[in-house]
Amino acid sequence: MRVLLVKPHAQLLVPIRLQEGFLHLEPLELEIVAGGLGPEEEIKILDLGLRKNRNQFAVFEKTVKLWHPDLVGFTGYSSNLSAIKKLAQLTKSLNPRIITVVGGIHATLLPKDFAVGQVDIIVRGEGGVVLREIVRRFKKKEPLFFDNLALSTRDPEFKTKADLGPPDYPEIDKIPLPRRDLVERSRYFCIWTSSGTGRLKTLFPQVASLRTSIGCAFSCTFCVIHHLMHRRYLQRQALDVVNEIAGLKEEHIYFLDDEMFLNSQRCQQIAELLLKHNIKKEYISWARSDTIVKHPEIFKLWKQAGLSTVYVGLESMDEKKLVEYKKRLSVETNRKAIAILKEIGITLHAAFIVHPDFNEEGFKRLEKEILALCPAEVTFTVLSPSPGTPFWQENKERFTCDPYYYYDCMHTILPTRLPLRKFYRHFSRLTELALRANPLRVNKIKVPFGDFIRAIVRGTKYIIALQLIYRDYPPSRRRPRWCSIYPKKND
Ligand code: B12
């Protein structure tokens, strides 16, 4: 059987596409799904974000016409919803006998959004085990839907199942290993600014991604993970993780875990095994600031094992905002974590949330924080409620635009206090400052000339694109809507 697995890119292309100039990670979700299928299946992974041709529909159509798949599986975040629906429609118009399956974050959150005739099966949760079962049923001519994992509108119980809470998750060791051989590995990279020697062979090394745990024990308002998993935290065995790392040919690894270090014992074991077996690679991971403060010794150990950069969702340096985001930690904890990473010599990648209620003062305060963090990598997103979360429900009446189409955490979907043009001028200025605070520049790290030029060009294009985001909205939407929330006196 021929299985085509497809990762589309977002519709509102420019900022996301430019972001991909700094990192483009392999489609691990599709590699894992493929890993569940038997050797008798022919599998192709199509990562549409990689294609130079901006018309992803044309690229997809050509592939289907040339390759004749029996089943097409799509993955995507909420921002990919409309692209996936169009691609499913295109599939059926090319050949109605092709089975269309949709999985991924949005399908798990809001399966009903895919309840259209062109989508045969909606998969919730982990897909590796589920697609294998769908393929088995297809071959046996059995119904393709089952449990609360593979849903179909043809199932009379579809609505009930789609309204159930998070799907069941398999035992973590039942999740297949990714079929990394199905992608062009040289195409996946991540900007790497951390250097112990003052020079870097390349600024854009080839990177592999890997997942050691699934889920998170916290429930921040802006995040979807606790809605998908009810705050469950599934952890792979240390040895299993280390074996996977050892098998990778890439020297740079990006851990995709939401929070890898929640179980300090497990993380200690992983680091010790890496050191014991002399596995020399460099790593990027995400961690909460309170985890870093609770277990600085684990980060010290990980530094020895190769941890170069830690992405920390600092979100804000304003106590009230941290409470509003239900972050369950304080500004002081954020500051302590920054100091700890600096002392250990791990590069900090600070992720901040820009609140739509920011006035000039709010932006200025954040600018000061960036300068204080220097040297650090710093990135920003705009506070955006994700579809399928209570935060989204609470804000339902306030959206200023299509909250699906514009949901990329760059385009605001909530009313801004400042007019949009001004808001995005400030927003892009943050990134401009961040580039100046970057360790590469501050620590005068030597990089190949070509990479340096590439970084400058991409950085400049990105800053301009951020400034021009306001143009993606119809002119009538570019002014703030005072009536909706903010009292005018605070202007
Ligand atoms: C790493 C990451 C990124 C990377 C990109 C990774 C990549 N490979 O492209 C970067 C940093 C670039 C990124 C950017 C963005 N991200 Co992001 N990201 C993540 C993170 C941390 C991990 C994603 C991941 O790869 N997980 C590992 C894979 C293996 O798990 P999975 O996707 O769930 O897949 C499994 C199942 O869902 C299922 N499945 C998936 N697809 C399919 C398909 C089929 C056919 C089947 C059967 C099953 C199936 O099986 C898979 C394997 O078991 C998640 C958080 C999370 N835990 O998911 C956020 C997350 C996905 N990101 C999110 C967001 C909002 C974004 C941005 C829009 C905003 C931003 N600026 O950050 C951009 C958009 C980028 C884009 N290209 O569209 C949100 C999405 C929310 C939503 N409602 O969609 C998440 C969930 C974060 C959050 N906590 O809310 N992101």
Boltz pocket constraint, residues with backbone or C-beta under 6 A from the ligand:
constraints:
  - pocket:
      binder: B
      contacts: [[A, 9], [A, 10], [A, 16], [A, 23], [A, 25], [A, 26], [A, 27], [A, 28], [A, 29], [A, 30], [A, 32], [A, 33], [A, 73], [A, 74], [A, 75], [A, 76], [A, 77], [A, 78], [A, 79], [A, 101], [A, 102], [A, 103], [A, 104], [A, 105], [A, 106], [A, 108], [A, 109], [A, 123], [A, 125], [A, 126], [A, 127], [A, 128], [A, 130], [A, 131], [A, 175], [A, 211], [A, 215], [A, 222], [A, 223], [A, 224], [A, 225], [A, 256], [A, 257], [A, 258], [A, 380], [A, 381], [A, 386], [A, 387], [A, 407], [A, 408], [A, 409], [A, 410]]
      max_distance: 6.0
